[in-house]
Amino acid sequence: MLKLTEWTSCGGCAAKWGASPLDALVKTLAGPVDEALLVGLAPFDDAAVYRVSDDLAVVATTDFFPPLVDDPADFGAVAAANACSDVFAMGARVAFALNISAFPERMPVEAVGAILTAAAAVVAEAGVRTGGDVRNRAHLEGHVSGAAPAAVEALAYDPQTSGGLLAAVDPAAAGGLETAGFAVVGRVVAGPASVHLR
């Protein structure tokens, strides 16, 4: 039986560069840009945003990561949902999708078909989680405190990007959002910039 995770040494977003080297690289690439580019490399975000008209903008993103689950269909669904979530994070809707993939020549064609079919199904619906833990902890050292259980800390440092969106809102609006299915996970207080887990 085919197991995708046996074909790679690390999976998902854990296979990507850590925050520190990526931040340094992106800053060297940023330069003068078209004024219509609302979000690009400086500052960078979940996706790029290009203004087409006064009330319309195109959001573009791409993602590329090795398998993090064994089943081809599950991986295709997760990969597509992960890319879609970057579009959702920018307040946009998915209008089209393009598969960008690379498979070993010896991978069974049936597995490749299952990956792409499941990805297409998720994109059609549109509407999705490591080695990166160590790098994230190192990048945020000195900025996170608390006595949270290990499992909670792991969730806070996990590099997978597909999931719920985090938003900072006025406390007066929190009640209405909770009735809509959102959950309050923290609050902002005066003091040095840091995160306290509990």
Backbone bond lengths (Angstrom), bond angles and torsions (degrees), N, CA, C in turn:
res aa  C-N    CA-C-N  psi(-1)  N-CA   C-N-CA  omega(-1)  CA-C   N-CA-C  phi
1 M - - - 1.467 - - 1.526 109.56 -
2 L 1.324 116.10 133.25 1.461 121.44 -178.11 1.530 111.42 -70.92
3 K 1.342 116.79 131.82 1.463 122.83 174.59 1.523 107.81 -125.91
4 L 1.325 116.16 110.35 1.464 120.44 -174.76 1.521 113.46 -60.03
5 T 1.332 117.67 -34.24 1.466 119.42 -176.28 1.528 112.46 -69.05
6 E 1.335 117.23 -12.82 1.463 119.97 176.01 1.531 111.58 -80.22
7 W 1.328 116.66 -7.27 1.459 121.15 -177.89 1.527 112.34 -96.23
8 T 1.320 117.17 0.43 1.459 119.99 -177.09 1.520 110.33 -147.56
9 S 1.331 116.76 157.73 1.467 120.76 -178.31 1.521 113.03 -91.85
10 C 1.324 118.01 -17.81 1.462 121.47 176.74 1.510 108.02 -152.44
11 G 1.336 115.99 151.72 1.453 118.50 -173.02 1.505 114.24 -126.84
12 G 1.346 115.07 165.24 1.448 121.47 176.24 1.512 112.94 58.55
13 C 1.324 115.65 -149.18 1.459 121.05 -177.88 1.522 112.27 -69.53
14 A 1.329 117.14 -13.06 1.466 120.08 177.47 1.521 111.44 -65.83
15 A 1.342 116.62 -17.27 1.458 120.61 -179.61 1.528 112.27 -84.31
16 K 1.329 116.50 -3.54 1.450 120.25 -175.82 1.524 111.71 -91.32
17 W 1.311 115.56 167.09 1.460 121.25 175.41 1.516 109.87 -60.70
18 G 1.320 115.60 151.63 1.451 120.36 175.36 1.517 110.88 -72.77
19 A 1.339 116.44 168.39 1.464 121.47 -175.02 1.525 113.18 -62.11
20 S 1.327 118.03 -40.96 1.469 120.31 -175.36 1.528 113.41 -65.29
21 P 1.357 119.21 -54.15 1.469 118.07 179.48 1.521 113.26 -66.06
22 L 1.349 117.22 -33.64 1.459 119.89 179.02 1.524 110.70 -66.82
23 D 1.333 116.74 -42.49 1.458 121.17 178.69 1.523 110.79 -59.67
24 A 1.337 116.56 -43.66 1.458 120.78 -179.74 1.529 111.42 -64.55
25 L 1.334 116.84 -41.76 1.463 120.95 -179.52 1.526 111.18 -65.42
26 V 1.324 117.03 -47.30 1.455 121.33 -177.80 1.527 111.09 -61.10
27 K 1.335 117.07 -39.66 1.460 120.13 -179.91 1.523 112.04 -64.15
28 T 1.337 117.22 -31.25 1.465 119.22 178.68 1.522 111.13 -74.39
29 L 1.336 117.55 -24.58 1.466 121.23 -178.43 1.527 112.97 -85.10
30 A 1.334 116.83 -23.40 1.465 120.52 -177.25 1.522 110.44 -68.70
31 G 1.300 115.80 138.33 1.464 120.83 178.99 1.508 109.99 -155.73
32 P 1.351 118.18 -165.61 1.468 121.06 178.78 1.526 110.15 -58.14
33 V 1.337 115.56 134.69 1.463 119.69 -177.86 1.517 110.96 -134.41
34 D 1.311 115.87 166.61 1.456 123.56 174.89 1.530 108.43 -60.01
35 E 1.309 117.65 135.88 1.463 121.44 -179.79 1.523 112.44 -62.32
36 A 1.308 117.07 -20.07 1.466 120.55 178.75 1.525 111.95 -75.47
37 L 1.339 116.71 -15.05 1.458 120.01 177.34 1.527 108.11 -79.19
38 L 1.328 116.14 99.25 1.462 121.85 -175.57 1.521 112.20 -75.24
39 V 1.322 116.79 -37.80 1.470 122.31 177.35 1.518 107.39 -135.30
40 G 1.317 116.22 122.00 1.468 120.71 179.23 1.511 109.76 -138.23
41 L 1.342 116.22 -120.34 1.463 120.14 -179.72 1.522 112.92 -93.97
42 A 1.313 118.35 -14.69 1.467 120.40 -177.75 1.526 110.03 -140.38
43 P 1.341 119.30 93.72 1.469 124.08 -1.93 1.529 110.34 -84.54
44 F 1.328 116.24 160.82 1.456 119.04 177.52 1.524 109.32 -97.85
45 D 1.342 115.31 158.91 1.458 121.22 -175.33 1.521 108.34 -145.32
46 D 1.358 116.66 -162.02 1.458 119.84 179.83 1.525 113.05 -65.39
47 A 1.340 116.29 -25.53 1.459 120.67 -179.00 1.522 109.06 -157.41
48 A 1.331 116.25 165.04 1.456 120.99 176.53 1.529 109.00 -88.32
49 V 1.333 116.05 148.51 1.467 121.13 179.92 1.524 108.86 -129.42
50 Y 1.344 116.93 123.53 1.466 122.23 -179.35 1.524 109.37 -121.01
51 R 1.328 117.13 123.67 1.459 121.96 -178.85 1.525 110.86 -76.38
52 V 1.331 115.70 124.97 1.462 122.14 177.88 1.525 110.29 -94.89
53 S 1.334 116.12 -38.09 1.463 121.86 177.19 1.518 108.18 -149.68
54 D 1.325 117.47 -176.65 1.461 120.64 -177.60 1.523 113.18 -60.97
55 D 1.330 116.94 -27.76 1.467 119.52 -177.20 1.524 113.45 -124.71
56 L 1.332 117.29 19.12 1.463 120.25 -179.37 1.524 110.54 -144.58
57 A 1.335 115.07 134.37 1.465 120.72 177.12 1.522 109.16 -138.36
58 V 1.317 116.04 151.34 1.460 122.24 176.97 1.523 108.42 -101.44
59 V 1.327 116.07 131.24 1.465 121.80 177.57 1.525 107.35 -106.13
60 A 1.318 117.29 127.83 1.472 121.28 -178.56 1.518 110.56 -127.66
61 T 1.333 115.83 138.48 1.461 120.71 178.01 1.523 108.96 -149.76
62 T 1.294 116.17 157.76 1.458 121.27 173.86 1.514 108.40 -142.05
63 D 1.311 115.89 149.37 1.461 120.01 -179.78 1.518 108.66 -142.47
64 F 1.313 115.30 148.42 1.453 120.67 -175.13 1.517 108.07 -152.01
65 F 1.324 117.59 113.12 1.461 118.68 178.15 1.524 111.04 -153.02
66 P 1.342 116.13 152.90 1.466 121.60 -179.80 1.528 111.67 -69.78
67 P 1.347 116.95 164.84 1.469 120.89 -178.86 1.528 112.20 -59.14
68 L 1.343 115.66 142.02 1.453 120.92 174.94 1.515 111.37 -120.99
69 V 1.336 117.12 1.22 1.462 123.22 173.27 1.526 107.54 -135.58
70 D 1.324 116.50 162.47 1.460 120.24 -175.69 1.528 114.27 -82.01
71 D 1.327 117.53 -37.35 1.461 121.00 -174.63 1.528 111.53 -76.35
72 P 1.332 118.26 127.02 1.474 120.95 -178.73 1.522 113.98 -57.11
73 A 1.328 118.11 -42.83 1.458 120.75 -179.35 1.526 111.17 -65.75
74 D 1.332 116.26 -41.42 1.471 119.81 177.82 1.521 110.61 -61.74
75 F 1.339 116.24 -42.36 1.464 119.33 -179.42 1.520 111.42 -65.00
76 G 1.324 117.55 -41.74 1.457 120.31 178.76 1.512 111.83 -60.87
77 A 1.339 116.22 -40.60 1.459 120.56 179.32 1.516 111.66 -66.56
78 V 1.334 116.40 -44.05 1.464 120.89 -179.60 1.529 110.78 -64.71
79 A 1.320 116.82 -42.79 1.465 120.65 -178.93 1.524 111.21 -61.84
80 A 1.317 117.00 -45.28 1.461 120.40 -179.69 1.529 111.26 -67.21
81 A 1.325 116.95 -42.20 1.467 120.17 179.60 1.517 111.47 -64.34
82 N 1.328 116.50 -34.68 1.462 120.43 179.28 1.532 110.70 -64.31
83 A 1.325 116.88 -42.53 1.467 120.46 178.09 1.528 110.82 -68.30
84 C 1.334 116.75 -41.06 1.469 119.93 178.95 1.524 110.95 -62.00
85 S 1.327 117.62 -36.49 1.464 120.10 -177.44 1.523 111.60 -65.02
86 D 1.338 117.66 -28.38 1.465 120.19 176.19 1.526 110.83 -67.18
87 V 1.326 116.53 -35.13 1.461 120.34 176.88 1.524 109.57 -69.52
88 F 1.342 116.61 -44.71 1.461 121.03 179.07 1.523 110.91 -60.61
89 A 1.326 116.77 -36.62 1.467 120.68 -179.14 1.514 112.21 -62.65
90 M 1.331 117.08 -22.73 1.460 121.20 178.91 1.524 111.91 -93.35
91 G 1.344 116.59 7.49 1.452 120.49 178.87 1.510 113.79 76.94
92 A 1.319 117.05 23.50 1.464 121.37 -176.42 1.525 111.04 -114.86
93 R 1.324 115.96 176.38 1.459 121.69 175.42 1.524 108.52 -117.06
94 V 1.328 116.07 154.22 1.460 120.96 179.74 1.521 109.34 -79.32
95 A 1.324 116.72 120.77 1.464 121.67 -179.85 1.529 111.73 -102.33
96 F 1.329 116.72 -34.32 1.466 120.40 177.86 1.522 108.51 -157.11
97 A 1.320 116.12 163.58 1.464 120.84 -179.24 1.517 109.37 -143.43
98 L 1.317 115.41 148.17 1.458 122.23 178.55 1.525 108.01 -129.40
99 N 1.334 116.71 124.46 1.463 120.02 177.99 1.523 109.99 -73.90
100 I 1.326 116.06 126.06 1.463 121.91 172.82 1.513 105.95 -119.44
101 S 1.317 116.75 109.91 1.464 118.84 -172.77 1.520 111.66 -147.32
102 A 1.320 114.51 159.94 1.468 121.75 176.20 1.519 107.38 -142.43
103 F 1.322 116.34 125.84 1.457 120.42 -178.80 1.530 110.24 -125.75
104 P 1.322 117.64 144.35 1.467 119.93 175.09 1.525 109.83 -60.65
105 E 1.327 116.50 144.15 1.462 119.99 -177.87 1.528 112.09 -60.44
106 R 1.322 116.34 -28.42 1.465 119.06 -177.10 1.521 113.48 -85.78
107 M 1.339 118.34 -1.81 1.463 119.89 177.84 1.520 108.73 -70.83
108 P 1.342 118.46 132.64 1.468 121.21 -179.11 1.529 111.42 -56.47
109 V 1.305 116.70 135.05 1.459 121.38 -177.84 1.529 111.16 -61.51
110 E 1.343 116.31 -27.73 1.462 119.78 178.40 1.525 110.73 -64.78
111 A 1.336 116.51 -36.33 1.464 120.63 179.54 1.529 110.32 -68.23
112 V 1.329 115.35 -42.10 1.476 119.54 178.38 1.526 109.46 -62.22
113 G 1.313 116.63 -42.32 1.461 121.10 178.88 1.521 111.65 -61.50
114 A 1.333 116.61 -41.45 1.464 120.57 179.88 1.523 111.37 -64.76
115 I 1.342 116.27 -39.33 1.473 120.84 178.92 1.522 110.18 -61.95
116 L 1.327 116.44 -50.66 1.461 120.85 -176.20 1.526 112.48 -69.56
117 T 1.332 116.88 -34.45 1.466 120.55 179.19 1.529 110.61 -66.41
118 A 1.325 116.46 -45.35 1.470 120.13 179.61 1.520 110.97 -66.17
119 A 1.335 116.59 -37.59 1.465 120.18 178.06 1.524 110.32 -63.30
120 A 1.318 116.37 -42.37 1.469 120.89 179.47 1.519 110.85 -62.82
121 A 1.333 117.09 -37.78 1.465 120.85 -179.83 1.524 111.26 -65.03
122 V 1.326 116.39 -40.72 1.471 120.24 179.60 1.518 110.42 -67.21
123 V 1.330 116.72 -43.28 1.463 120.14 179.27 1.531 109.88 -63.14
124 A 1.324 117.06 -38.79 1.462 120.79 179.18 1.531 109.74 -64.24
125 E 1.319 116.72 -38.09 1.466 120.71 178.48 1.530 110.52 -72.81
126 A 1.306 116.06 -48.13 1.472 126.54 178.31 1.508 114.89 24.30
127 G 0.928 114.42 26.78 1.390 108.01 -174.39 1.414 141.66 -179.31
128 V 11.411 68.73 56.46 1.369 96.73 9.83 1.385 92.60 -149.13
129 R 6.533 122.93 -98.53 1.409 140.07 -6.27 1.414 127.61 -158.95
130 T 7.286 163.09 -134.16 1.483 80.53 -142.46 1.525 111.65 159.10
131 G 1.375 119.41 157.20 1.460 122.87 177.65 1.513 113.02 -69.95
132 G 1.341 117.20 -24.26 1.447 120.69 -179.01 1.516 113.14 -71.84
133 D 1.339 117.31 -14.40 1.465 121.35 -179.75 1.525 111.23 -56.52
134 V 1.325 116.55 -45.75 1.468 120.98 -177.53 1.522 110.86 -63.24
135 R 1.339 116.75 -43.69 1.463 120.17 -179.69 1.524 111.21 -65.27
136 N 1.344 116.06 -40.46 1.466 118.93 179.80 1.524 111.62 -65.55
137 R 1.335 117.45 -40.05 1.461 120.81 178.39 1.528 110.28 -62.93
138 A 1.329 116.15 -41.56 1.464 119.64 -179.88 1.529 110.93 -65.49
139 H 1.344 116.57 -39.82 1.457 120.95 -178.69 1.535 111.88 -65.70
140 L 1.341 116.87 -33.66 1.464 121.72 -175.87 1.524 113.48 -100.84
141 E 1.329 116.29 8.87 1.462 119.43 -178.61 1.530 111.09 -56.77
142 G 1.328 115.65 130.92 1.450 120.92 -179.72 1.514 113.81 90.58
143 H 1.348 116.93 -6.69 1.457 120.82 -178.76 1.530 112.77 -114.64
144 V 1.329 117.34 -1.75 1.462 121.68 179.76 1.519 108.87 -127.93
145 S 1.335 116.36 132.64 1.462 120.50 178.46 1.516 108.77 -134.93
146 G 1.330 116.30 175.16 1.458 119.88 177.07 1.503 112.74 130.18
147 A 1.329 115.03 179.23 1.466 121.54 -179.11 1.520 109.24 -132.08
148 A 1.321 117.13 43.75 1.463 121.89 -178.83 1.522 110.18 -73.83
149 P 1.343 116.78 153.54 1.471 119.91 175.06 1.525 110.41 -58.68
150 A 1.311 116.36 155.63 1.473 121.19 -177.91 1.524 112.10 -56.18
151 A 1.348 116.65 -37.20 1.462 119.67 -178.60 1.532 111.39 -65.29
152 V 1.336 116.77 -36.97 1.459 120.38 178.82 1.525 110.13 -69.38
153 E 1.324 117.00 -40.56 1.459 120.70 177.21 1.520 110.30 -61.35
154 A 1.320 116.24 -42.03 1.465 119.87 -179.40 1.521 110.75 -60.51
155 L 1.330 117.11 -40.70 1.465 120.39 178.19 1.523 111.28 -64.51
156 A 1.334 116.25 -37.43 1.461 120.26 -178.40 1.523 112.25 -67.96
157 Y 1.326 116.98 -31.76 1.466 120.41 -176.75 1.529 113.26 -98.22
158 D 1.331 117.40 -8.06 1.458 120.45 -174.97 1.518 111.13 -60.50
159 P 1.354 118.88 133.12 1.462 121.47 -175.17 1.522 114.97 -83.42
160 Q 1.332 118.97 -7.49 1.460 118.71 -179.33 1.520 109.51 -63.56
161 T 1.326 116.86 134.56 1.460 120.01 -172.74 1.517 114.31 -103.62
162 S 1.308 118.04 -3.66 1.453 118.59 -179.95 1.518 109.92 -90.44
163 G 1.306 117.52 124.43 1.456 119.77 -179.39 1.507 110.72 162.18
164 G 1.314 115.25 -159.74 1.455 120.36 -178.79 1.515 111.97 -65.25
165 L 1.315 116.64 152.20 1.459 121.70 179.33 1.520 109.81 -94.47
166 L 1.328 116.62 141.22 1.450 122.75 178.98 1.527 108.80 -101.99
167 A 1.329 116.95 128.96 1.463 120.95 -178.62 1.520 110.03 -133.95
168 A 1.335 116.58 142.76 1.461 121.99 175.02 1.519 107.54 -99.48
169 V 1.334 116.92 121.60 1.458 121.29 -177.90 1.523 110.24 -130.81
170 D 1.307 115.87 163.01 1.456 121.90 175.39 1.526 108.24 -61.90
171 P 1.358 118.51 133.85 1.473 120.77 -179.53 1.527 113.29 -52.00
172 A 1.319 117.61 -30.98 1.462 120.91 -179.01 1.529 111.94 -65.18
173 A 1.328 116.89 -22.58 1.463 120.66 -178.42 1.521 112.61 -91.76
174 A 1.339 116.86 -9.38 1.466 120.60 -174.08 1.523 112.79 -61.49
175 G 1.338 117.60 -42.14 1.460 120.16 -177.98 1.510 112.87 -58.23
176 G 1.317 116.70 -46.27 1.457 120.49 179.51 1.510 112.68 -63.57
177 L 1.323 117.04 -36.23 1.461 120.51 179.50 1.525 111.21 -70.15
178 E 1.332 116.45 -35.74 1.470 119.32 178.67 1.520 111.19 -62.56
179 T 1.336 117.30 -39.06 1.465 119.59 178.67 1.523 111.30 -68.24
180 A 1.333 116.50 -19.00 1.471 120.82 178.44 1.522 112.15 -90.50
181 G 1.339 116.73 3.79 1.463 120.04 176.60 1.509 115.69 107.16
182 F 1.331 118.21 -3.08 1.457 121.13 177.91 1.525 109.96 -81.66
183 A 1.313 117.03 161.42 1.459 121.97 178.62 1.517 109.75 -127.20
184 V 1.317 116.74 139.05 1.464 121.42 176.18 1.528 107.84 -80.42
185 V 1.330 116.61 124.69 1.464 120.42 -177.36 1.521 113.12 -115.26
186 G 1.330 116.98 -1.78 1.455 118.38 179.91 1.511 111.14 175.50
187 R 1.320 115.98 -176.82 1.459 121.04 178.86 1.514 109.03 -147.09
188 V 1.318 115.67 156.26 1.460 122.23 179.96 1.516 108.58 -98.20
189 V 1.345 116.41 130.60 1.475 121.36 178.43 1.524 108.94 -129.71
190 A 1.307 116.65 163.19 1.448 120.92 178.44 1.525 110.22 -67.68
191 G 1.332 116.46 146.12 1.454 121.08 178.61 1.498 111.97 142.90
192 P 1.345 117.21 -177.19 1.469 121.16 179.01 1.521 110.76 -61.51
193 A 1.320 117.18 149.60 1.471 121.24 179.60 1.516 110.23 -66.78
194 S 1.320 117.21 111.80 1.463 122.45 178.39 1.510 109.30 -166.70
195 V 1.327 116.11 170.00 1.458 122.46 177.43 1.521 108.27 -117.82
196 H 1.328 116.71 133.73 1.464 121.66 178.11 1.518 108.70 -113.18
197 L 1.326 117.91 115.98 1.456 123.27 179.73 1.520 110.51 -94.82
198 R 1.334 117.10 138.19 1.462 119.69 174.97 1.517 111.15 -149.15
